[in-house]
Amino acid sequence: MTEGRRDAPRLPLGNMRFRVEIEGLPGSGAVEVFFPEARIAGGARKARTAHYGSLIVRRGLTVSRDWYDWWDAARRGKRPPKKTVRIMLLDAAGDDASGWLFKDAAPVAYQLSPLNALGNEPVIETLELAVGHFAADSGAPGGSDGRNSPPKRSAGKRSA
C-alpha cells in the first residue's frame, strides 16, 4: 500500500467529480449541484423533525426533454411524481467515495439560462426539487437503508 493511499481517507475530496442519478431517467449529465439545507425543528415537547430546503441540479441543455417532462407532469398532476435522487462524489480514480440519497424528490421549479446572440456558452437547464428525506449513501446497491433506491452504476459513467 502506498503512502498516498493510506492517507486517502483523511484527504478532502474535490467537488468537481460527481455523478447524479435520478430514478427512472437516463444519465443526468449534471454539471452543478446545490445541496439543500437540512434543519432540525421541534423542541422539548414536540417531536424533533428534519426540514429540508431545495435540491438544485443543473446541466447543459440537450435534445432530451426528460427533466422538462418530469417538471411538466408535476405541474399538471394533482400529486407530483416523486423519484429518488442519488448524488455520488467520485475520488481521483473515478470510484464512488461518498454519496447522498434524496427520497421523494419532486420538481418545484424549472429554468433555462438566457440566450445571447453574442455569446457561445451552453444553455443551462436548472431543476429545483423538493425533497422528503435525505441520508448519507454508502454507494452500495440499495443505498444507505436498502429501500427504494436506484441501482448503483459503474464508476465509468460520470456526470462531470
N, C-alpha and C positions, 0 to 999 in steps of 0.2 A: 504494500500500500504506500503510495507516495505521500509526501508531507502535505501537498495541496489537497488531496482527497481526504486526509484525516481531519484537516481544519474546515472542510466544506460545510459541515452543519453549523458552524459559528459565523460563516461569512454571510453578509447580507445578499439577498437575491436582487437582481436588476429588475426593472419594471418594463423592459422592452420585449420580452419573450413570453408570450402567453397564448392561450387557446380559449375561445368561448364556444361552448356547446349549448344549443337551445333544443330542447326535446322536440323531436318531430320535424326539425328544419335542417336542411343541409348545412355544411360548414359555414360559419358566420362571416369569416373574413374581417372580423373586428380589428380596428386599429387603435381604439381608445376605449377605456372603461373607467367610469366614475362609480366607486362603491358607495352604497347607501350608509348613512349614519345609523347606528343601532343604539338605542337608548333604553334603559330600564326605567319603567314608570311604576308607580304604586308606592305604598308606604307600609307602615306597621300594621294597619288594619285592613288594607286592601291587598289582594294578591299582586305580587310583582309580575309585570308582563313586559315583554320587549316590543318596542315600536321601531319600525324601520322607515328610513327615507327611501327615495327612488334610486334604482339601479339604472345607470345610463350607459348605453353601448353605442359606439359609432363605427361606421365602416364606409369605405368608398362605394358609391352607388354603382350597381351593375344592372344587367337586364333582369336579374332575379327580383321578383316582387314579393318574396316571402315575408319580409318584415312589414311592408305596407299591408299585405293581405291579413296578417295577424292583427295589426292595429285596426284595420277596417272591420274585421269580424268583431273586435272588441267594441267598437263604437256603434255598430249596428245591432248587436245582440243584447239581450237583457242580462245575460251572465257572460262576462268576458271569458274567452278561452284561456285557461291557465296552463302554464308549462313550467318545467323545471329548467333552470339555467345553471350550468356548471362553468366556472372560470378556473382554469389551471395555469399556474405560473410555472414556467419551464426553467431548468437550470442551463448552464452553458453548453451541456451536451445535448440539450433538447428533450431531456426526460422530465416527467412530472415532478415538481419539487414541493409545491404547496397548492392548495385549492380551496374554493368556496362554493357552496351549494345554495342556491336560492330556489325555494319551492313556492308554488302558487304564484308565479310571476305573471302579471297581466299588463298589457300596454296601456299607458295613460296619456302618452304624447308621442307624436311623430313629427320629425322636422327634416327639411333638406337645407343644405347650405346655399347661400346666394349664388346666382350665376353672374359671371363677369366676362364680357366680351374681350377685355384686355388682359385677362389672366389666363393661366394654364394649369391651375390646380384642380385636383379631382373634386367632384361633387360629393359631399359627405352626407350620409343618411344617419339620422340620430333616432334612437328608440329609447323612450323613457318607460321604465317598468316599475309598477308597484309590486312589492314582494311580501309574501305572507310568512315566510320562515327563512332563516339564514343560519348556516352552520359551516364550520371548517370542514373541508373534504380531504380525505386521505388520498384520493385518486384511485382507490381500489374499486373494482366493479361493484356497483350498487351504492356507491357514495359512503358518506360517513355513518349513516344509520341504516343503509341497505334497503331503503324503501323508495319506490317511485323515482328513480334517478336514471338518466340516460346512460347507456353503456360507455365504458372508457374507450377512447380512441387511441390509436397508436401515436407515439410521440412524434412521428414524422409529419403529421398534419398540424400545421401551425397557422394561427391567425395573423401573427406578426413576427 
